Amino acid sequence: VGFPALLHHASSSLIFGFVNQLAAFYGGDIAVAVFGINNRVIIFTAMPVIGIAQGVQPIVGYNYGAGFYHRAVEAIKASQRIALAFCSATTVSILLFPEPVLKIFTTDPRLLEIGPHAIRLMVAGFFLAGFNKVGGSVFQALGKARPAFIVNMSRPILFFVPLLLILPKFIGLDGLWLSFAVADILSFVLTVFLLLPETKNLKSLEASTEGA
């Protein structure tokens, strides 16, 4: 059950190395530097979302195991709402004020000239990223190894890598930056598709328990 999360984190370094190569090919050293700074911003802002996902996991697991299915569903809904609110606020803040955010990590005028446009494209879908993180933790908490694997690997492997191979060929460096946002959106759709039936199943279990 924990293997998908392990594989997800292990693949990050390889994928970021691949992104660096593409950035160098399509934009040179300055694009590599921009990616490095922007990626720090994204990782920093994603930490609270990871905390939400890790925090809800034992709550859902305990209530599911104890037969408190209603509490498990409420925990899932609450964590999704919190993740959505945080990611939406973060996305709006970066879209409106990218320069002050980037200045936390660099004062290089070249990076501050190119970086805002790049990070706007990269975080355009970040407001949905929390669903994927929480969804993966929920499936792990329920002991559902297969959907946990699919959800955890959907963004970095199933969607992100193919997008990196396709989009830059058509729109150059902007395609590289947009791959982040499109991967977030597609992984959100997949997570919702897999998670909705699971929450309905939990509600059915709750109804059958109450009926008994």
LOMIKOL-617811 format. One line per 3 residues: their letters; for each residue x negated, y negated, z negated of N, C-alpha, C. Coordinates in nm, 3 decimals, decimal comma. Atoms other than C-alpha are relative to their C-alpha. Example, Ala and Ser with C-alpha at 12.3 -4.5 7.8 and 13.67 -1.06 7.14 Angstrom:
BEGIN
AS = -0,089/0,119/0,000/-1,230/0,450/-0,780/-0,090/-0,120/0,000 ~ 0,082/0,119/0,006/-1,367/0,106/-0,714/0,077/-0,109/-0,073
END
This chain:
BEGIN
VGF = -0,083/0,121/0,000/0,000/0,000/0,000/-0,086/-0,126/0,000 ~ 0,087/0,118/0,006/-0,287/-0,239/-0,074/-0,093/-0,013/0,118 ~ 0,094/0,003/-0,112/-0,482/-0,151/0,240/0,027/-0,113/0,100
PAL = -0,024/0,110/-0,094/-0,302/-0,406/0,466/-0,059/-0,132/-0,044 ~ 0,057/0,125/0,050/-0,405/-0,695/0,242/-0,152/0,002/0,010 ~ 0,145/-0,014/-0,013/-0,762/-0,563/0,234/-0,045/-0,022/0,144
LHH = 0,034/0,012/-0,141/-0,772/-0,534/0,612/0,020/-0,144/0,049 ~ -0,028/0,138/-0,039/-0,619/-0,881/0,650/-0,116/-0,091/-0,039 ~ 0,109/0,087/0,046/-0,891/-1,047/0,442/-0,132/0,037/0,068
ASS = 0,124/-0,044/-0,063/-1,168/-0,837/0,597/-0,009/-0,049/0,144 ~ 0,000/0,041/-0,141/-1,063/-0,937/0,949/-0,021/-0,150/0,018 ~ 0,008/0,146/-0,012/-1,072/-1,310/0,872/-0,136/-0,046/0,048
SLI = 0,135/0,043/-0,038/-1,449/-1,343/0,901/-0,028/0,027/0,147 ~ 0,022/-0,034/-0,141/-1,457/-1,164/1,236/0,077/-0,093/0,091 ~ -0,084/0,087/-0,084/-1,173/-1,375/1,373/-0,056/-0,142/0,002
FGF = 0,056/0,135/0,004/-1,329/-1,703/1,255/-0,129/-0,007/0,081 ~ 0,117/-0,003/-0,085/-1,652/-1,599/1,423/0,037/-0,008/0,147 ~ -0,050/0,004/-0,138/-1,458/-1,543/1,744/0,049/-0,141/0,036
VNQ = -0,047/0,137/-0,023/-1,291/-1,885/1,709/-0,118/-0,094/0,021 ~ 0,119/0,084/-0,016/-1,634/-2,046/1,668/-0,060/0,014/0,139 ~ 0,054/-0,023/-0,134/-1,750/-1,886/1,992/0,086/-0,069/0,106
LAA = -0,089/0,065/-0,095/-1,443/-2,010/2,178/-0,011/-0,152/-0,008 ~ 0,013/0,145/0,018/-1,478/-2,358/2,029/-0,127/-0,050/0,066 ~ 0,126/0,039/-0,062/-1,840/-2,373/2,143/0,011/0,004/0,152
FYG = -0,013/-0,016/-0,146/-1,744/-2,255/2,493/0,084/-0,112/0,060 ~ -0,092/0,098/-0,058/-1,455/-2,499/2,545/-0,028/-0,143/-0,043 ~ 0,020/0,136/0,048/-1,573/-2,798/2,341/-0,138/-0,033/-0,050
GDI = 0,137/0,026/0,044/-1,938/-2,759/2,248/-0,014/-0,004/-0,152 ~ 0,032/0,002/0,144/-2,099/-2,813/1,908/0,098/-0,084/-0,079 ~ -0,092/0,087/0,072/-1,861/-3,093/1,815/0,131/0,072/-0,030
AVA = -0,123/-0,077/0,022/-1,561/-2,860/1,855/-0,020/0,103/-0,111 ~ 0,030/-0,095/0,107/-1,730/-2,602/1,631/0,004/-0,071/-0,135 ~ 0,000/0,077/0,124/-1,784/-2,870/1,367/0,141/-0,040/-0,040
VFG = -0,140/0,038/0,028/-1,422/-2,988/1,398/0,076/0,120/-0,056 ~ -0,067/-0,119/0,052/-1,298/-2,633/1,351/-0,043/0,030/-0,143 ~ 0,049/-0,027/0,135/-1,518/-2,591/1,045/0,065/-0,088/-0,104
INN = -0,063/0,093/0,094/-1,378/-2,902/0,877/0,150/0,027/-0,011 ~ -0,145/-0,023/0,002/-1,016/-2,839/0,978/0,035/0,131/-0,068 ~ -0,027/-0,130/0,062/-1,037/-2,478/0,868/-0,012/-0,010/-0,152
RVI = 0,010/0,021/0,145/-1,151/-2,590/0,523/0,127/-0,062/-0,054 ~ -0,124/0,064/0,043/-0,846/-2,813/0,498/0,113/0,103/-0,006 ~ -0,108/-0,099/-0,005/-0,614/-2,528/0,601/-0,016/0,103/-0,111
IFT = 0,023/-0,098/0,107/-0,774/-2,279/0,361/0,034/-0,060/-0,135 ~ -0,028/0,068/0,127/-0,753/-2,532/0,078/0,150/-0,014/-0,023 ~ -0,145/0,019/0,015/-0,385/-2,604/0,143/0,075/0,132/-0,008
AMP = -0,067/-0,131/0,004/-0,304/-2,233/0,182/-0,014/0,069/-0,135 ~ 0,024/-0,067/0,129/-0,434/-2,143/-0,165/0,124/0,006/-0,088 ~ -0,122/-0,010/0,081/-0,112/-2,236/-0,349/0,101/0,100/0,057
VIG = -0,092/-0,096/-0,062/0,087/-2,027/-0,098/-0,042/0,142/-0,035 ~ 0,051/-0,131/0,039/-0,136/-1,729/-0,169/0,034/0,027/-0,147 ~ -0,037/-0,015/0,141/-0,075/-1,791/-0,539/0,146/0,035/-0,019
IAQ = -0,145/-0,031/0,006/0,302/-1,789/-0,485/0,024/0,145/0,040 ~ -0,018/-0,137/-0,049/0,279/-1,464/-0,288/-0,049/0,102/-0,103 ~ 0,053/-0,092/0,100/0,062/-1,296/-0,551/0,082/-0,003/-0,128
GVQ = -0,079/0,013/0,121/0,278/-1,428/-0,833/0,133/0,072/0,007 ~ -0,131/-0,062/-0,012/0,604/-1,293/-0,696/-0,011/0,153/0,010 ~ 0,015/-0,144/-0,023/0,462/-0,947/-0,625/0,032/0,084/-0,125
PIV = -0,034/-0,082/0,117/0,468/-0,809/-0,984/0,144/-0,019/-0,047 ~ -0,139/0,025/0,041/0,807/-0,972/-1,050/0,095/0,087/0,082 ~ -0,085/-0,081/-0,087/0,967/-0,805/-0,749/-0,021/0,149/-0,030
GYN = 0,030/-0,141/0,025/0,791/-0,475/-0,819/0,060/0,051/-0,130 ~ -0,055/-0,042/0,130/0,895/-0,462/-1,184/0,152/0,014/0,007 ~ -0,146/-0,002/-0,006/1,260/-0,548/-1,118/0,052/0,107/0,094
YGA = -0,040/-0,107/-0,092/1,281/-0,309/-0,824/-0,014/0,135/-0,068 ~ 0,020/-0,127/0,069/1,135/-0,028/-1,029/0,097/0,023/-0,114 ~ -0,093/-0,011/0,113/1,366/-0,103/-1,322/0,145/0,006/0,044
GFY = -0,137/-0,004/-0,050/1,672/-0,109/-1,097/0,073/-0,132/-0,009 ~ -0,062/0,133/0,005/1,733/-0,483/-1,140/-0,010/-0,064/0,139 ~ 0,014/0,040/-0,140/1,785/-0,534/-0,768/0,040/-0,145/0,022
HRA = -0,041/0,139/-0,014/1,964/-0,866/-0,806/-0,115/-0,095/-0,036 ~ 0,113/0,084/0,040/1,664/-1,012/-0,988/-0,111/0,004/0,105 ~ 0,101/-0,011/-0,105/1,432/-0,880/-0,718/0,035/-0,089/0,119
VEA = -0,045/0,083/-0,113/1,639/-1,051/-0,447/-0,014/-0,148/-0,035 ~ 0,010/0,139/0,041/1,651/-1,376/-0,645/-0,146/-0,045/-0,002 ~ 0,143/0,035/0,001/1,273/-1,367/-0,691/-0,052/-0,021/0,141
IKA = 0,041/0,015/-0,140/1,224/-1,318/-0,317/0,050/-0,132/0,056 ~ -0,057/0,125/-0,052/1,457/-1,606/-0,233/-0,068/-0,122/-0,061 ~ 0,062/0,114/0,068/1,303/-1,837/-0,492/-0,142/-0,024/0,052
SQR = 0,138/0,015/-0,048/0,948/-1,769/-0,376/-0,003/-0,052/0,144 ~ -0,007/0,048/-0,137/1,046/-1,824/-0,012/0,036/-0,149/0,004 ~ -0,037/0,143/0,003/1,212/-2,157/-0,098/-0,118/-0,086/-0,045
IAL = 0,115/0,076/0,049/0,909/-2,273/-0,295/-0,109/-0,008/0,105 ~ 0,102/-0,002/-0,105/0,671/-2,165/-0,019/0,038/-0,091/0,115 ~ -0,046/0,086/-0,109/0,883/-2,339/0,244/-0,014/-0,147/-0,036
AFC = 0,008/0,140/0,043/0,899/-2,661/0,042/-0,145/-0,048/-0,002 ~ 0,141/0,039/0,008/0,524/-2,667/-0,024/-0,061/-0,012/0,139 ~ 0,060/0,001/-0,134/0,423/-2,578/0,333/0,056/-0,112/0,085
SAT = -0,061/0,110/-0,077/0,669/-2,831/0,479/-0,059/-0,134/-0,043 ~ 0,058/0,125/0,050/0,538/-3,110/0,255/-0,145/-0,015/0,045 ~ 0,139/0,002/-0,044/0,180/-3,018/0,341/-0,010/-0,031/0,149
TVS = 0,001/0,022/-0,144/0,254/-3,007/0,714/0,030/-0,145/0,035 ~ -0,036/0,140/-0,027/0,425/-3,346/0,714/-0,112/-0,094/-0,041 ~ 0,108/0,086/0,049/0,143/-3,501/0,510/-0,118/-0,002/0,098
ILL = 0,113/-0,007/-0,091/-0,125/-3,377/0,749/0,035/-0,060/0,136 ~ -0,040/0,057/-0,129/0,073/-3,471/1,061/0,001/-0,153/-0,004 ~ -0,010/0,146/0,012/0,127/-3,825/0,932/-0,132/-0,066/-0,037
FPE = 0,123/0,061/0,052/-0,205/-3,885/0,758/-0,119/0,094/0,012 ~ 0,112/-0,095/-0,013/-0,474/-3,658/0,905/-0,135/-0,059/-0,039 ~ 0,131/0,060/0,027/-0,760/-3,906/0,869/-0,036/0,001/-0,148
PVL = 0,036/-0,005/0,143/-0,743/-3,946/0,488/-0,026/0,141/-0,050 ~ 0,022/-0,140/0,041/-0,719/-3,567/0,452/-0,138/0,046/0,044 ~ 0,129/-0,045/-0,051/-1,023/-3,506/0,670/-0,117/-0,072/-0,068
KIF = 0,107/0,076/0,066/-1,223/-3,776/0,493/-0,040/0,060/-0,135 ~ 0,036/-0,071/0,123/-1,214/-3,558/0,181/-0,119/0,091/0,026 ~ 0,102/-0,099/-0,033/-1,448/-3,319/0,364/-0,113/-0,055/0,087
TTD = 0,104/0,054/-0,087/-1,645/-3,542/0,604/0,016/-0,150/0,018 ~ -0,002/0,143/-0,034/-1,739/-3,900/0,684/-0,060/-0,022/0,139 ~ 0,058/0,010/-0,133/-1,886/-3,825/1,027/0,102/-0,064/0,095
PRL = -0,097/0,069/-0,088/-1,721/-4,073/1,271/0,041/0,082/0,121 ~ -0,035/-0,083/-0,116/-1,734/-3,825/1,560/0,106/0,103/-0,037 ~ -0,098/-0,098/0,045/-1,546/-3,564/1,360/0,133/-0,066/-0,032
LEI = -0,123/0,070/0,035/-1,295/-3,820/1,236/0,070/-0,055/0,124 ~ -0,062/0,045/-0,125/-1,233/-3,925/1,596/0,074/0,114/0,069 ~ -0,058/-0,115/-0,068/-1,158/-3,577/1,730/0,086/0,085/-0,092
GPH = -0,064/-0,089/0,095/-1,046/-3,398/1,416/0,150/-0,019/-0,019 ~ -0,143/0,018/0,023/-0,702/-3,559/1,363/0,089/0,064/0,107 ~ -0,079/-0,061/-0,108/-0,571/-3,452/1,704/-0,001/0,152/-0,013
AIR = 0,013/-0,146/0,010/-0,702/-3,099/1,653/0,081/0,055/-0,116 ~ -0,067/-0,056/0,117/-0,563/-3,052/1,305/0,151/-0,016/0,011 ~ -0,145/0,013/-0,022/-0,221/-3,183/1,408/0,053/0,120/0,078
LMV = -0,041/-0,117/-0,078/-0,202/-2,905/1,664/-0,009/0,128/-0,082 ~ 0,024/-0,122/0,078/-0,338/-2,645/1,423/0,108/0,023/-0,106 ~ -0,094/-0,015/0,113/-0,088/-2,714/1,141/0,145/-0,018/0,041
AGF = -0,138/0,025/-0,045/0,222/-2,770/1,357/0,096/0,109/-0,044 ~ -0,087/-0,109/0,044/0,357/-2,431/1,250/-0,024/0,043/-0,144 ~ 0,037/-0,040/0,137/0,213/-2,424/0,898/0,119/0,000/-0,095
FLA = -0,115/0,008/0,091/0,550/-2,511/0,743/0,071/0,135/-0,013 ~ -0,060/-0,133/0,004/0,656/-2,151/0,820/-0,095/0,107/-0,055 ~ 0,102/-0,099/0,036/0,334/-1,984/0,702/0,031/0,072/-0,131
GFN = -0,028/-0,060/0,130/0,463/-1,919/0,350/0,087/0,125/0,009 ~ -0,086/-0,117/-0,016/0,725/-1,673/0,474/-0,081/0,126/0,026 ~ 0,083/-0,114/-0,033/0,458/-1,445/0,616/-0,078/0,048/-0,122
KVG = 0,078/-0,036/0,119/0,244/-1,454/0,300/0,089/0,068/-0,104 ~ -0,090/-0,056/0,101/0,537/-1,391/0,066/0,058/0,133/0,049 ~ -0,057/-0,122/-0,054/0,687/-1,130/0,297/-0,093/0,119/-0,015
GSV = 0,097/-0,108/0,016/0,369/-0,923/0,295/-0,009/0,048/-0,143 ~ 0,006/-0,037/0,142/0,355/-0,931/-0,085/0,126/0,073/-0,045 ~ -0,127/-0,064/0,037/0,722/-0,836/-0,114/-0,001/0,147/0,044
FQA = 0,003/-0,138/-0,048/0,675/-0,525/0,100/-0,099/0,085/-0,080 ~ 0,094/-0,073/0,085/0,371/-0,428/-0,106/0,064/0,030/-0,135 ~ -0,065/-0,019/0,129/0,573/-0,474/-0,425/0,105/0,110/0,006
LGK = -0,104/-0,103/-0,017/0,847/-0,247/-0,287/-0,058/0,135/0,039 ~ 0,064/-0,125/-0,039/0,593/0,018/-0,189/0,021/0,035/0,145 ~ -0,025/-0,022/-0,143/0,671/-0,025/0,182/-0,129/-0,025/0,077
ARP = 0,133/0,017/-0,058/0,328/0,037/0,332/0,004/-0,041/0,147 ~ -0,002/0,028/-0,144/0,425/0,028/0,701/0,039/-0,145/0,031 ~ -0,031/0,141/-0,027/0,610/-0,308/0,707/-0,102/-0,096/-0,063
AFI = 0,104/0,084/0,060/0,345/-0,449/0,470/-0,118/-0,013/0,095 ~ 0,110/0,002/-0,097/0,080/-0,352/0,724/0,034/-0,089/0,119 ~ -0,040/0,078/-0,118/0,276/-0,503/1,013/0,002/-0,150/-0,032
VNM = -0,011/0,141/0,035/0,348/-0,831/0,832/-0,138/-0,060/-0,027 ~ 0,131/0,054/0,033/-0,004/-0,875/0,697/-0,091/-0,015/0,121 ~ 0,088/0,003/-0,116/-0,167/-0,803/1,031/0,062/-0,072/0,119
SRP = -0,067/0,061/-0,115/0,089/-0,976/1,257/-0,066/-0,131/0,042 ~ 0,056/0,129/-0,038/-0,058/-1,324/1,240/-0,143/0,011/0,050 ~ 0,139/0,002/-0,045/-0,434/-1,254/1,258/-0,030/0,089/0,120
ILF = 0,036/-0,096/-0,103/-0,434/-0,954/1,491/0,104/0,007/0,112 ~ -0,105/-0,021/-0,100/-0,101/-0,904/1,667/0,025/-0,125/0,085 ~ -0,033/0,123/-0,071/-0,047/-1,270/1,760/-0,121/-0,091/0,025
FVP = 0,105/0,103/-0,009/-0,352/-1,488/1,690/-0,106/0,035/0,103 ~ 0,107/-0,038/-0,093/-0,618/-1,293/1,881/0,046/-0,005/0,146 ~ -0,045/0,013/-0,139/-0,409/-1,255/2,201/0,020/-0,146/0,043
LLL = -0,018/0,142/-0,033/-0,319/-1,625/2,185/-0,133/-0,068/0,025 ~ 0,133/0,056/-0,022/-0,687/-1,713/2,155/-0,056/0,037/0,136 ~ 0,049/-0,045/-0,130/-0,754/-1,514/2,469/0,078/-0,060/0,116
ILP = -0,088/0,046/-0,108/-0,465/-1,663/2,667/0,008/-0,152/0,010 ~ -0,030/0,144/-0,006/-0,388/-2,025/2,574/-0,118/-0,086/0,044 ~ 0,111/0,086/-0,045/-0,739/-2,177/2,611/-0,029/0,010/0,150
KFI = 0,024/-0,014/-0,144/-0,759/-2,040/2,966/0,088/-0,094/0,081 ~ -0,094/0,084/-0,072/-0,462/-2,257/3,063/-0,010/-0,148/-0,040 ~ 0,003/0,141/0,045/-0,496/-2,572/2,849/-0,128/-0,035/-0,076
GLD = 0,130/0,034/0,055/-0,856/-2,560/2,735/-0,005/0,000/-0,152 ~ 0,023/0,007/0,144/-0,955/-2,666/2,385/0,130/-0,016/-0,078 ~ -0,130/0,014/0,068/-0,601/-2,771/2,294/0,069/0,135/-0,017
GLW = -0,056/-0,133/0,013/-0,497/-2,412/2,358/-0,057/0,075/-0,119 ~ 0,062/-0,061/0,118/-0,744/-2,300/2,093/0,067/-0,050/-0,127 ~ -0,062/0,058/0,121/-0,596/-2,539/1,836/0,146/0,045/-0,011
LSF = -0,142/-0,037/0,004/-0,237/-2,453/1,933/0,021/0,147/-0,038 ~ -0,013/-0,142/0,033/-0,303/-2,082/1,883/0,034/0,020/-0,148 ~ -0,029/-0,011/0,143/-0,292/-2,138/1,506/0,149/-0,019/-0,026
AVA = -0,141/0,031/0,024/0,055/-2,294/1,514/0,093/0,103/0,061 ~ -0,087/-0,098/-0,067/0,206/-2,051/1,764/-0,004/0,133/-0,075 ~ 0,011/-0,124/0,078/0,075/-1,756/1,560/0,083/-0,008/-0,127
DIL = -0,083/0,018/0,120/0,241/-1,899/1,248/0,148/0,017/0,032 ~ -0,142/-0,007/-0,038/0,574/-1,933/1,428/0,041/0,144/0,035 ~ -0,033/-0,136/-0,040/0,567/-1,585/1,582/-0,001/0,096/-0,119
SFV = 0,005/-0,087/0,118/0,465/-1,419/1,254/0,118/-0,026/-0,091 ~ -0,120/0,032/0,077/0,750/-1,602/1,081/0,121/0,076/0,055 ~ -0,114/-0,069/-0,064/1,001/-1,460/1,331/-0,005/0,150/-0,032
LTV = 0,014/-0,143/0,027/0,865/-1,108/1,282/0,028/0,031/-0,147 ~ -0,022/-0,022/0,144/0,866/-1,139/0,901/0,148/-0,008/-0,034 ~ -0,143/0,012/0,024/1,227/-1,257/0,897/0,073/0,122/0,053
FLL = -0,063/-0,118/-0,062/1,324/-0,972/1,131/-0,015/0,124/-0,087 ~ 0,024/-0,117/0,084/1,171/-0,716/0,893/0,053/-0,017/-0,142 ~ -0,035/0,022/0,141/1,257/-0,878/0,561/0,150/-0,007/-0,024
LPE = -0,145/0,011/0,019/1,627/-0,949/0,613/0,067/0,135/-0,026 ~ -0,060/-0,130/0,030/1,725/-0,580/0,637/-0,038/0,052/-0,138 ~ 0,045/-0,048/0,130/1,520/-0,511/0,324/0,076/-0,068/-0,113
TKN = -0,077/0,069/0,103/1,699/-0,778/0,121/0,146/0,048/0,001 ~ -0,136/-0,055/-0,008/2,033/-0,646/0,248/0,006/0,137/-0,067 ~ 0,006/-0,132/0,064/1,928/-0,300/0,134/-0,004/-0,013/-0,151
LKS = 0,006/0,023/0,145/1,845/-0,435/-0,212/0,138/-0,040/-0,054 ~ -0,135/0,039/0,044/2,189/-0,595/-0,232/0,094/0,121/0,002 ~ -0,083/-0,122/-0,005/2,349/-0,264/-0,128/-0,029/0,090/-0,119
LEA = 0,037/-0,080/0,116/2,156/-0,083/-0,401/0,060/-0,059/-0,127 ~ -0,060/0,068/0,116/2,275/-0,344/-0,650/0,150/0,030/-0,008 ~ -0,144/-0,025/-0,003/2,638/-0,296/-0,541/0,031/0,144/-0,038
STE = -0,024/-0,140/0,033/2,614/0,082/-0,562/-0,027/0,028/-0,147 ~ 0,031/-0,018/0,143/2,457/0,060/-0,909/0,113/-0,054/-0,087 ~ -0,109/0,059/0,076/2,730/-0,171/-1,033/0,126/0,085/0,010
GA = -0,119/-0,085/-0,020/2,995/0,058/-0,881/-0,007/0,126/-0,083 ~ 0,017/-0,121/0,079/2,847/0,357/-1,060/0,021/-0,030/-0,148
END
